[in-house]
Amino acid sequence: MSDEIDAKYEVFRDLLETRTPEEAVKSLEVLGLQDEVIQRIIERHEQRVIEIREMDEPRVVYEGNRYTWYTGPRSGDKCWPALVDRLVASGWKQDPAIDALDAASTKVVSLLSHPKERTFSTRGLVVGYVQSGKTTNFTAVMAKAADRGYKLFIVLAGIHNGLRRQTQARLVQQLIEPNPTRWSQLTDLDKDFVPTANAASFFGRSNRTHVLCVVKKNATVLRKFADWLRSASQYLGDCPALVIDDEADQATVATKTINPLIQEVLGILPKSAYVGYTASPFANLLIDPSAGGDFYPRDFIVNLPKPFGHFGTEVVFGRYALDGESPEDVDDGYDMIRTVPESDVELVRPMRRVDIESFQPTLTPTLRSAIEYFWLSTAARRVRGTGVKHSTMLIHTSVNTVVHNRFRKPLEDLRQELRAGLDSADVLHRLRSLWDAESMTVSATEFGELPVTFDELLRELPGVVDDCKIIMDNSSSEDRLDYESGPVVAIAVGGNTLSRGLTLEGLSVSYFVRAVSAYDTLLQMGRWFGYRDGYADLPRIWMTDELQDWFRHLATVETEMRRDIDLYMIEDKDPLTFAVRLRTHPALRVTTAAKMKDAVPAMSAYGGQRVQTRYFRRTEDWLNVNQNAAKDLVARAKESGEHEPDAKNGRHVFRNVPSEHVLDFLRAYQFHEKSQECDSDLLIRYIERRKREADSLSRWNIAIVGNPVDSDLGNFKFAPEVEVGRIVRARLDLDGQSADNSFEDDFADIKTLMSRRDAALDLAGENGKFTEEEIKQARLDQLPDRGLIVLYPIDKTSKPKPVAPGKKQRKPLDAEADVIGVGLVFPQPGVDSPIEWKYISADLSKIDIEEEDFEALNAEEPA
């Protein structure tokens, strides 16, 4: 019986090539199979469907009633096996790289509509990481969709020719060249879409090829393409189309011309699956989902995992611990960032529009160091003989092409000057010092790379400088980065053409001082993210301290956003019943104003959370205000609560303190304006609302965390008989290697204040052994309505401990007075009392759908 089921199951899979699952089952009945056999086949299919739906990676949130028809590649497939062969030939390993790609692309294809459905209009979003292989993922999705009967493939490849050409080249190499008789092209490397005389010839029954079109999101091109498609409309009824929108947050969302033109193209196609790909989905997640025909991902959102070996925002810049994370698990990133002083910025980009025409850039010491380090690191890579053959440096100071072009002569002069000076003892001494310092800062052996001495790379250095090209890559130049004609060593100066989607091969050094105002723009400009095989220790980025701070915040936003998506999958939500929250920033927009027009403040709450102060001023007056607020709170707690001193461990706990004292403390204590979650007004409103609505948080416990009295750092006295030793919290190095203390003289970012066990100080049991979830549960069991405030007396000097080679070394706190850190721990209520927090999300209020109405809604959607 088992062998019969195996054979008949393969028949069923063959039937799925040309039929929906329901039609395939009916065909089995026509073939005369017994009901028991059919049931066993259905069960096997459903088991495979469950395996695909429940695979750990990638995480997916999808509309509940979507059925899974695609269950993976078949033995007779042509496009997917050919793609695998190409990837293996280029160095991909079957395990884990290709296996992970297979699983992720199978998951995406399984969420598309079956190509034999009479009509469909699918909307999905795939969220990846910058420079993480999104193009390979959608190429795999296209290959598998082609193997199952999708005919027309439209790739919207950004807004610049460089990205369109690069995407076309990849698809030709990986899809068309292995199976040239199975594909027709409407575009080629050097030509965007141009209408042909007979559109119908591509879609009639006599043409059995798949049709590929790679176009820019350009109004003229899209308008011509829509008109051309419309001329063949009578042949499109049996033409399932997959539309891949690369960089889906750019130009597609909330634009007056591109948005309606893409909608027009989709409207011409009776069978269309639109899938957006982006690493910065902020705009896509803020679309009004009630707006008919727009691009809100109503059917599915796929959260691609971070690939092994990928250098992302968090790896380079570090991030802050999220609620529920152990701070020790979140580090500060690698020591690869070098500071550009604010005083240098006006020397490398004009600060006013009127100055553009007269602007002449200066090769500042930091820019010169970046360029010289680029040549040194390229020479080191030649010594190693590993990694990609190309080596690129990016200089991005301005979006203006006039500014780009003014860099050519100074850079060319520097190249010639250094080449001529390679026999000068002074020049060699300077270069040796630069290389030795950088080699010591980030160890090659930590990344499994071969250390290279200066004397070894010096033999390669003249050839590197000779080979280096200075390229102005922008919308008005004829110069372009060309990686197809042999090994490239290039310093590329550019703006928008280099800041999104385009892969800069072998990028090892970036000099970046471009002023930006939005998360998505900032993240997409991070061309330094990606893979660094053979030179993982060598990348360096020169940027201002403010930009470093922005990227660290952005790494936290990214991680929190992805965690939201994963959480909603676990909670069985779908894209129309949840809205991903996006944490805001006082100096940056989440995306452009037009794309946020439908966003609403996200309702959130502090229930079950642990919040803490990370940012401080270092001025005496500011710090003394906080010291006085803390001393006043402790004095009141001592009078009204139950005091439990633990001098041996430098701890004090005061129990059963009235909330009025806590509220007065929050009114007096000065939280730094960068502390998004530590906002006095929000905290006070939340506590008062919990008291009013749930008779909760009317009593608090107050704890003090210090060292034992008379420890090496001296004592801090909160009140008579309440004294502890000071603790150390060093600050992040926001000054890099620059002597110019330019970020903010009185600013300190300590990143993390509390340890996990501090949230259990007032609980019974061995709190040091509690996990995060155990602490939340213990608070729920022991103190379900009581909050905890923890005070930390931080030594004003706070010298840092040494860190491992390659990691970022912190700096002494160097405040003018001792700092009082504050942590607040809130109990988890059964039903919380939300407030408007500093997040925004899509507005789902217009979506009025009961769970059982999804099927009816889908039936009414227009084709």
Secondary structure, DSSP 8 states (H G I E B T S, - for coil): -HHHHHHHHHHHHHHHTTS-HHHHHHHHHHTT--HHHHHHHHHHHHHHHHHHHT-SSSEEEE-TT------S--TT-SHHHHHHHHHHHTT--IIIIIHHHHHHHHHHHHHS--TTSSSEEEEEEEE--TTSSHHHHHHHHHHHHHHTT--EEEEEE-SSHHHHHHHHHHHIIIIITTSGGGEEES-BTTB-----S-THHHHSTT--SEEEEEE-S-HHHHHHHHHHHHHTGGGGGG--EEEEEETTTSSSTT-SSHHHHHHHHHHH-SEEEEEEEES-TTTGGGS-TTSTTS----SEEEE----TTEE-HHHHH-----TT--GGGS---BS-EEE--HHHHHHHS-SSGGGTTT------HHHHHHHHHHHHHHHHHHHHT-S-S-EEEEEES-S-HHHHHHTHHHHHHHHHHHHHTTT-HHHHHHHHHHHHHHHHHS-TGGGT-----HHHHHTTHHHHHHH-EEEEESTT-S-----SSS--EEEEEESGGGSSS---TTEEEEEE-----BHHHHHHT-TT-EE-TT-TT--EEEE-HHHHHHHHHHHHHHHHHHHHHHHHHHTT--TTT----EE--SS-BSS-TGGGTT-EEEEE--TT-EEE--EEE--HHHHHHHHHHHHHHHHHHHHHSEEEEEGGGTEEEEEEEEHHHHHHHHHHS---TT-SS--HHHHHHHHHHHHHHHS-SSEEEEEEE-B-TT-TT-EEEEETTEEEE-B---B---STT-S---S-TTEEE-S----GGGGGTTSSS-GGG--HHHHHHHHHHH-TT-EEEEEEEE-SS-------TTB---B----SS-EEEEEEE----SS---EEEEEEE---TT----GGGHHHHHHHS--
